[in-house]
């Protein structure tokens, strides 16, 4: 069962892809930051928050997401800690700009927003 879970897609692991529209912007982060993100929103030291479209990541496995997003430097995150998908609300005033091709070959196209994405602008979907 554990091998199947690792091979299952992000969409399957959050409990159904029908709740997230294909065109939705999503950000994936380690779940250990979820409480902070719920309080403060998505923000980075660079001032840029990166997104992908749900249609481009929902069929990735956790391993593929780790590779494509370079989730954390080695040793700072473990798979057991989990990942969270943050969905940008469609009614949000935040509009990411197209950045281009992914950072790694075969990865999803990326969009970027310069600034903080407030906690009221996102919806949390833990990956089980």
C-alpha positions in Angstrom: 0.0 0.0 0.0 2.8 2.4 0.8 4.4 1.9 -2.7 1.0 2.6 -4.2 0.6 5.8 -2.2 4.0 7.1 -3.3 3.0 6.4 -6.9 -0.5 7.9 -6.7 -1.0 11.4 -8.1 -1.3 14.6 -6.1 -4.9 14.9 -7.4 -5.8 11.5 -6.0 -4.1 12.2 -2.7 -6.0 15.4 -2.0 -9.3 13.6 -2.3 -10.6 14.4 -5.7 -9.6 16.7 -8.5 -13.2 17.9 -9.2 -12.9 20.4 -6.4 -10.1 22.3 -8.1 -10.6 23.8 -11.6 -8.0 22.9 -14.2 -7.2 26.6 -14.7 -6.7 27.4 -11.0 -3.3 28.7 -9.9 -1.7 26.4 -7.3 1.4 26.6 -5.1 2.9 23.5 -3.4 4.8 23.7 -0.1 5.9 21.5 2.7 3.0 21.0 5.2 5.3 22.1 8.1 4.7 25.7 6.9 0.9 25.4 6.8 0.2 27.1 10.1 2.4 30.0 9.2 0.8 30.3 5.7 -2.7 30.2 7.3 -1.6 33.2 9.4 0.6 35.2 7.1 -0.1 34.0 3.6 2.4 33.0 0.9 5.5 35.0 1.0 9.2 34.4 0.3 12.5 36.1 1.0 12.8 36.9 -2.7 9.3 38.6 -2.8 8.2 36.3 -5.5 5.5 33.5 -5.1 5.5 30.9 -7.9 2.4 29.1 -9.2 1.5 26.5 -11.7 -1.9 25.7 -13.2 -3.7 22.8 -11.6 -4.1 21.0 -14.9 -0.2 20.8 -15.2 0.4 19.4 -11.7 -2.6 17.3 -10.7 -1.3 14.1 -12.3 2.2 14.4 -10.8 3.3 12.0 -8.1 4.8 13.4 -4.9 8.2 12.4 -6.2 7.7 14.4 -9.4 6.5 17.4 -7.4 9.5 17.3 -5.2 11.8 17.2 -8.3 9.9 19.9 -10.2 9.5 22.3 -7.3 12.8 21.6 -5.5 10.6 21.8 -2.4 13.4 22.2 0.1 17.1 21.8 0.2 18.2 18.2 1.1 17.8 17.5 4.8 15.3 20.3 5.5 12.1 18.4 4.5 11.1 14.8 4.6 8.2 13.1 2.7 6.7 12.1 6.0 6.1 15.8 6.8 3.7 16.0 3.8 3.0 18.6 1.2 0.1 21.1 0.9 -1.4 22.5 -2.3 -2.5 26.1 -1.9 -5.1 27.2 -4.5 -5.4 30.8 -5.4 -9.1 31.8 -5.1 -10.6 32.8 -8.5 -12.2 35.9 -7.0 -8.8 37.1 -5.7 -7.3 40.4 -7.0 -4.0 38.6 -7.2 -3.1 37.9 -10.8 0.2 36.0 -11.4 2.2 36.8 -14.5 3.4 34.1 -16.9 7.1 33.4 -16.2 7.7 30.7 -18.8 9.1 27.2 -18.8 9.7 25.2 -15.7 13.0 25.3 -13.9 13.6 21.6 -14.7 13.1 19.8 -18.1 9.6 18.5 -18.5 8.2 20.4 -15.5 5.1 22.6 -15.6 5.0 26.1 -16.9 5.3 28.7 -14.1 3.6 31.9 -13.2 4.9 34.4 -10.6 3.4 37.0 -8.3 5.6 39.7 -6.8 4.5 40.3 -3.3 2.6 38.6 -0.5 -0.4 36.4 -1.3 -2.7 36.9 1.8 -4.2 34.0 3.7 -7.7 35.1 2.6 -6.7 34.7 -1.1 -5.8 30.9 -0.9 -7.5 27.6 -0.1 -5.6 24.8 1.6 -5.6 21.3 0.3 -3.3 18.9 2.3 -1.8 16.0 0.4 -2.5 12.8 2.3 
